[in-house]
Amino acid sequence: MAYNILVINPGATSTKIGWFEDETPVFTKNIMHSVEELDALPTKLEKIQYRKKILMQVLKDEGFDVSKLDAIAARGGTIFNMQGGAYEVNDDLVEACLKPENGHASNYAAVIGKEIADELGIKAYIYDAVGTNETLPIARMTGLKGIIRKNGTHALNTRAVAKKAAKSLGRKYADCCFVVVHMGGGVSINIHKDGKIIDTISTGEGPMSTTRAGVLSTGEVLNMATSGNYTKQELREMFDSKGGLISLLGTNDLFEVEDRYKAGDPEAVRVLEFWAYQLGKYTALMASVGKGQIDQIILTGGPAYCKPLTDLIIDRVGWIAPVNIIPGALEMEALASGVLEVLHGEEVPKLFHIENYQSY
């Protein structure tokens, strides 16, 4: 008999939901929320209850009986230094997700999931949270005493595509070594070895993205920060939401950029080649962590659909290892399959303790 799993994956202005029978999606929907609707709700709890009410109504309208659910799979949030894999959502985890500094919408999922699970007498779990950090101790060091790297990465999608790649090779994920390049609104490059994500290049440490500036000279950033010309918020927006393709080409629509590239637009050609140059350079850097013994380099995320971009990257890194393109994001499937492993007794979920809390 198949297990029924409800997947909840909130974004800034959307809530993705999915009803899975084992690993098969029976129903998925991306519920969009207007900025005006969300801004009218002043507290985090009000935003959470608003999203919960809508998703429950959608399930009812689609004819799903939530009493038949066996588990909830919720997107894990921005709590730093969590281990990879499954955590049962307990009161401590909910408390951490509700802390004011955890404003990222991914933190809503555990709260919504636990409320629904408690009402149904089942369990809610998160899997490969945004704040997952399995990196080696040496990878957390910096050249300033007391400052450590937080090593954020797209753990959920990159591990999902790495597991998929291992399966295609007829091998166990834990026996492979992959460099995974996740591209999109944020870019992260990580290395998977011995079943762990042992090092990462996080957003802000490496290549630009569609909207983010990527790594910048410390000196230039200090000059901008102390010039008096920008507020902290203006700088944050410039680096995080007005950089990358938006800054260089005036758009974050990669389909438009690809069309301009194919038409020979010199700026589009220059920028796409630069982006591929950055992505290739930092991919090679991460490959050095594995001492060059890499089974595959995997390109994933939305921009992995852009063949001119992936061709340019392959031209730079194909000598290191075979390049496997797995475009898009497998987040919903990864959440369902992770919780299914728990239901099958193949993985024992961890418990979060509030005394271990660290903000991301």
C-alpha positions as CSV (number, residue, x, y, z in Angstrom):
1,M,0.0,0.0,0.0
2,A,1.3,3.4,-1.0
3,Y,1.9,6.1,1.6
4,N,0.1,9.5,1.2
5,I,2.5,12.4,1.8
6,L,1.6,16.1,1.6
7,V,4.6,18.3,0.6
8,I,4.6,21.9,1.6
9,N,7.2,24.3,0.1
10,P,6.7,28.0,0.6
11,G,8.5,30.7,-1.3
12,A,8.5,34.5,-0.9
13,T,5.2,35.0,-2.8
14,S,4.0,31.4,-3.4
15,T,3.3,28.1,-1.6
16,K,4.0,25.0,-3.6
17,I,2.0,22.0,-2.4
18,G,2.0,18.4,-3.6
19,W,0.1,15.2,-2.8
20,F,2.3,12.2,-3.3
21,E,1.6,8.5,-3.3
22,D,5.0,7.2,-2.3
23,E,7.3,9.1,-4.8
24,T,4.5,9.7,-7.4
25,P,3.0,13.2,-7.6
26,V,-0.8,12.8,-7.8
27,F,-1.4,16.5,-7.6
28,T,0.8,19.6,-7.4
29,K,0.0,23.3,-7.4
30,N,1.9,26.5,-7.0
31,I,-0.4,28.8,-5.1
32,M,0.6,32.4,-5.8
33,H,0.2,35.2,-3.2
34,S,0.2,38.9,-4.0
35,V,2.6,41.1,-2.3
36,E,-0.3,43.3,-1.2
37,E,-2.1,40.4,0.5
38,L,1.1,39.4,2.4
39,D,2.0,42.9,3.4
40,A,-1.5,43.4,4.9
41,L,-0.6,40.6,7.4
42,P,1.7,42.3,9.9
43,T,2.9,39.2,11.9
44,K,4.6,36.0,10.9
45,L,1.9,33.9,12.5
46,E,-0.8,35.7,10.5
47,K,1.1,35.0,7.3
48,I,1.5,31.4,8.3
49,Q,-2.2,30.9,9.1
50,Y,-3.2,32.7,5.8
51,R,-1.1,30.3,3.8
52,K,-2.4,27.3,5.7
53,K,-6.0,28.2,5.2
54,I,-5.5,28.6,1.5
55,L,-3.6,25.3,0.9
56,M,-6.2,23.4,3.0
57,Q,-9.0,24.9,0.9
58,V,-7.2,24.0,-2.3
59,L,-6.9,20.4,-1.2
60,K,-10.6,20.3,-0.3
61,D,-11.6,21.8,-3.6
62,E,-9.5,19.2,-5.4
63,G,-11.3,16.4,-3.5
64,F,-8.4,15.2,-1.3
65,D,-9.3,13.8,2.1
66,V,-6.5,14.9,4.4
67,S,-7.5,12.2,7.0
68,K,-5.8,9.8,4.6
69,L,-2.4,11.4,4.9
70,D,0.4,9.4,6.5
71,A,2.9,12.2,6.9
72,I,3.8,15.8,6.1
73,A,7.0,16.7,4.2
74,A,7.8,20.4,4.9
75,R,10.6,22.5,3.5
76,G,13.3,23.1,6.1
77,G,14.3,26.6,6.9
78,T,17.2,28.9,7.6
79,I,18.5,27.5,10.9
80,F,22.3,27.2,10.8
81,N,24.4,24.1,11.2
82,M,21.6,21.5,10.8
83,Q,22.6,18.1,9.6
84,G,21.4,16.8,6.3
85,G,18.4,14.4,6.0
86,A,15.2,14.2,8.0
87,Y,14.2,16.0,11.2
88,E,10.9,15.3,12.9
89,V,9.2,18.7,13.5
90,N,8.9,19.2,17.2
91,D,8.1,22.2,19.4
92,D,11.8,23.2,19.5
93,L,12.0,23.4,15.8
94,V,8.8,25.4,15.5
95,E,10.1,27.8,18.1
96,A,13.3,28.3,16.1
97,C,11.4,28.8,12.8
98,L,9.3,31.5,14.5
99,K,12.3,33.6,15.7
100,P,12.1,37.1,14.2
101,E,15.4,36.8,12.3
102,N,14.1,33.7,10.4
103,G,12.0,35.7,8.0
104,H,12.7,33.5,5.0
105,A,9.4,31.8,3.9
106,S,10.9,28.4,4.0
107,N,10.6,28.6,7.8
108,Y,6.8,28.7,7.5
109,A,6.6,25.1,6.2
110,A,7.5,23.3,9.5
111,V,5.0,25.4,11.4
112,I,2.2,24.8,9.0
113,G,3.1,21.1,8.7
114,K,3.2,20.5,12.4
115,E,-0.2,22.1,12.9
116,I,-1.8,20.0,10.2
117,A,0.0,16.8,11.5
118,D,-1.1,17.4,15.1
119,E,-4.7,17.8,13.9
120,L,-4.5,14.5,12.1
121,G,-2.4,12.5,14.6
122,I,0.5,12.0,12.2
123,K,4.1,13.3,12.0
124,A,5.6,16.2,10.1
125,Y,9.2,16.2,8.9
126,I,11.7,18.5,7.2
127,Y,14.4,17.2,4.9
128,D,17.7,18.8,3.8
129,A,16.9,22.2,5.3
130,V,18.1,25.4,3.8
131,G,20.5,25.7,6.8
132,T,22.1,22.3,6.2
133,N,25.8,22.4,6.9
134,E,27.8,19.2,6.7
135,T,31.1,20.8,5.6
136,L,34.5,19.7,6.8
137,P,35.9,21.7,9.7
138,I,38.8,23.0,7.4
139,A,36.2,24.3,5.0
140,R,34.7,26.5,7.7
141,M,37.9,28.4,8.5
142,T,38.8,31.9,7.3
143,G,41.8,34.1,7.6
144,L,40.3,36.1,10.5
145,K,40.2,34.5,13.9
146,G,36.7,34.2,15.2
147,I,35.1,34.4,11.8
148,I,33.8,31.2,10.3
149,R,32.1,30.5,6.9
150,K,28.5,29.5,7.2
151,N,28.6,27.5,4.0
152,G,25.0,27.9,2.8
153,T,24.0,25.9,-0.2
154,H,21.0,24.5,-2.1
155,A,21.2,21.2,-0.2
156,L,17.7,19.9,-1.0
157,N,18.0,20.1,-4.8
158,T,21.7,19.4,-5.2
159,R,21.5,16.2,-3.1
160,A,18.4,15.1,-5.0
161,V,20.2,15.5,-8.4
162,A,23.3,13.9,-7.0
163,K,21.3,10.8,-5.9
164,K,19.7,10.7,-9.3
165,A,23.1,10.8,-11.0
166,A,24.4,8.1,-8.7
167,K,21.4,5.9,-9.6
168,S,22.0,6.4,-13.3
169,L,25.6,5.2,-12.8
170,G,24.3,2.1,-10.9
171,R,26.1,3.2,-7.8
172,K,25.3,4.3,-4.3
173,Y,25.3,8.1,-3.6
174,A,27.7,7.6,-0.7
175,D,30.2,5.9,-3.0
176,C,30.3,8.8,-5.5
177,C,32.0,12.2,-5.7
178,F,30.1,14.9,-7.5
179,V,30.5,18.7,-8.0
180,V,27.0,20.1,-8.3
181,V,26.4,23.6,-9.7
182,H,23.0,25.0,-8.8
183,M,22.1,28.1,-10.9
184,G,19.2,30.4,-10.5
185,G,18.2,33.4,-8.4
186,G,21.0,32.2,-6.2
187,V,24.1,30.2,-7.2
188,S,25.8,27.7,-5.1
189,I,28.5,25.1,-6.0
190,N,29.1,22.2,-3.7
191,I,31.0,18.9,-3.6
192,H,29.3,15.6,-2.5
193,K,31.6,12.9,-1.1
194,D,31.0,10.0,1.3
195,G,27.3,10.9,1.4
196,K,27.9,14.4,2.7
197,I,28.2,17.9,1.2
198,I,31.7,18.5,2.4
199,D,32.3,22.0,1.0
200,T,30.4,24.7,-0.7
201,I,30.8,28.0,-2.6
202,S,27.8,29.9,-1.3
203,T,25.8,32.8,-2.9
204,G,28.0,35.9,-2.4
205,E,31.3,33.8,-2.3
206,G,31.4,33.0,-6.0
207,P,29.6,33.5,-9.3
208,M,26.9,36.0,-9.9
209,S,23.3,34.8,-10.5
210,T,20.4,36.1,-12.4
211,T,19.8,38.7,-9.7
212,R,22.9,38.6,-7.4
213,A,26.2,40.3,-7.9
214,G,28.3,37.4,-6.6
215,V,31.8,37.8,-5.1
216,L,33.2,41.3,-5.1
217,S,36.5,42.8,-4.0
218,T,36.4,43.4,-0.2
219,G,38.1,46.8,-0.8
220,E,35.4,47.9,-3.3
221,V,32.6,46.8,-0.9
222,L,34.3,48.7,2.0
223,N,34.6,51.8,-0.2
224,M,30.9,51.6,-1.1
225,A,29.8,50.9,2.5
226,T,31.8,53.9,3.9
227,S,31.1,56.3,1.1
228,G,27.9,57.7,2.6
229,N,26.2,57.3,-0.8
230,Y,24.3,54.2,0.2
231,T,22.2,52.9,3.1
232,K,22.7,49.3,4.3
233,Q,19.4,48.4,2.7
234,E,20.4,49.9,-0.6
235,L,23.6,48.0,-0.7
236,R,21.9,44.7,0.2
237,E,19.4,45.2,-2.6
238,M,22.2,46.1,-5.0
239,F,24.1,42.9,-4.1
240,D,21.2,40.5,-3.7
241,S,18.4,41.6,-6.0
242,K,19.7,44.1,-8.4
243,G,23.0,42.5,-9.4
244,G,23.9,39.8,-11.9
245,L,22.0,39.7,-15.2
246,I,19.7,42.5,-13.9
247,S,22.7,44.9,-13.4
248,L,24.6,43.8,-16.6
249,L,21.7,43.3,-19.0
250,G,18.7,44.9,-17.4
251,T,16.7,41.7,-17.1
252,N,16.7,38.4,-15.2
253,D,14.8,36.6,-17.9
254,L,17.2,34.1,-19.2
255,F,15.0,33.2,-22.2
256,E,15.4,36.8,-23.3
257,V,19.1,36.7,-22.7
258,E,19.4,33.5,-24.7
259,D,17.5,35.0,-27.6
260,R,19.7,38.1,-27.6
261,Y,22.8,35.8,-27.4
262,K,21.6,33.8,-30.4
263,A,20.9,37.0,-32.3
264,G,24.5,38.1,-31.8
265,D,23.8,40.9,-29.3
266,P,27.4,41.8,-28.3
267,E,26.4,42.6,-24.7
268,A,24.4,39.4,-24.2
269,V,27.3,37.4,-25.7
270,R,29.8,39.1,-23.4
271,V,27.8,38.7,-20.3
272,L,26.8,35.0,-20.9
273,E,30.4,34.2,-21.6
274,F,31.5,36.0,-18.5
275,W,28.9,34.1,-16.4
276,A,30.1,30.8,-17.8
277,Y,33.7,31.8,-17.2
278,Q,32.8,32.5,-13.5
279,L,30.8,29.3,-13.1
280,G,33.6,27.2,-14.7
281,K,36.3,28.8,-12.6
282,Y,34.6,28.1,-9.3
283,T,33.5,24.6,-10.4
284,A,37.2,23.8,-11.0
285,L,38.0,25.3,-7.6
286,M,35.5,22.9,-5.9
287,A,36.9,20.0,-7.9
288,S,40.2,20.6,-6.2
289,V,38.6,19.7,-2.9
290,G,38.0,16.2,-4.3
291,K,41.6,16.2,-5.6
292,G,40.3,16.0,-9.1
293,Q,38.7,12.5,-8.5
294,I,35.3,13.6,-9.6
295,D,32.7,11.2,-11.0
296,Q,30.5,13.8,-12.6
297,I,29.9,17.6,-12.7
298,I,26.2,18.2,-12.5
299,L,24.5,21.4,-13.8
300,T,21.1,22.1,-12.3
301,G,18.5,24.8,-11.6
302,G,16.5,26.8,-14.1
303,P,19.5,28.2,-16.1
304,A,20.6,24.6,-16.8
305,Y,17.8,24.7,-19.5
306,C,19.9,27.4,-21.4
307,K,22.0,25.4,-23.8
308,P,24.3,28.3,-24.8
309,L,25.2,28.7,-21.1
310,T,25.7,25.0,-20.4
311,D,27.7,24.5,-23.6
312,L,30.1,27.4,-22.5
313,I,30.5,25.8,-19.0
314,I,31.1,22.3,-20.5
315,D,33.8,23.8,-22.7
316,R,35.6,25.0,-19.6
317,V,35.2,22.1,-17.2
318,G,34.5,19.0,-19.4
319,W,38.2,18.1,-19.0
320,I,37.7,17.5,-15.2
321,A,34.9,15.0,-15.4
322,P,31.8,14.1,-17.5
323,V,29.1,16.9,-17.2
324,N,25.6,15.8,-16.5
325,I,22.8,18.3,-17.0
326,I,19.7,17.9,-14.8
327,P,17.8,21.1,-15.3
328,G,15.1,22.6,-13.0
329,A,14.6,21.8,-9.4
330,L,13.6,18.5,-7.8
331,E,12.6,20.0,-4.4
332,M,9.1,18.6,-4.2
333,E,10.2,15.1,-5.2
334,A,13.2,15.2,-2.9
335,L,11.0,16.2,0.1
336,A,8.6,13.3,-0.6
337,S,11.2,10.7,-1.2
338,G,13.1,11.8,1.9
339,V,10.1,11.4,4.1
340,L,9.2,8.1,2.4
341,E,12.6,6.7,3.5
342,V,11.6,7.6,7.1
343,L,8.2,5.9,6.7
344,H,9.9,2.8,5.3
345,G,12.3,2.7,8.3
346,E,15.3,3.4,6.1
347,E,16.2,6.6,7.9
348,V,15.8,7.6,11.5
349,P,14.7,11.2,11.8
350,K,16.8,13.5,14.0
351,L,15.3,15.8,16.7
352,F,16.2,19.5,16.9
353,H,17.0,20.9,20.3
354,I,16.6,24.7,20.9
355,E,19.8,25.0,22.9
356,N,21.6,24.2,19.6
357,Y,19.9,27.0,17.8
358,Q,22.0,29.3,15.6
359,S,20.6,31.8,13.2
360,Y,21.6,31.4,9.6
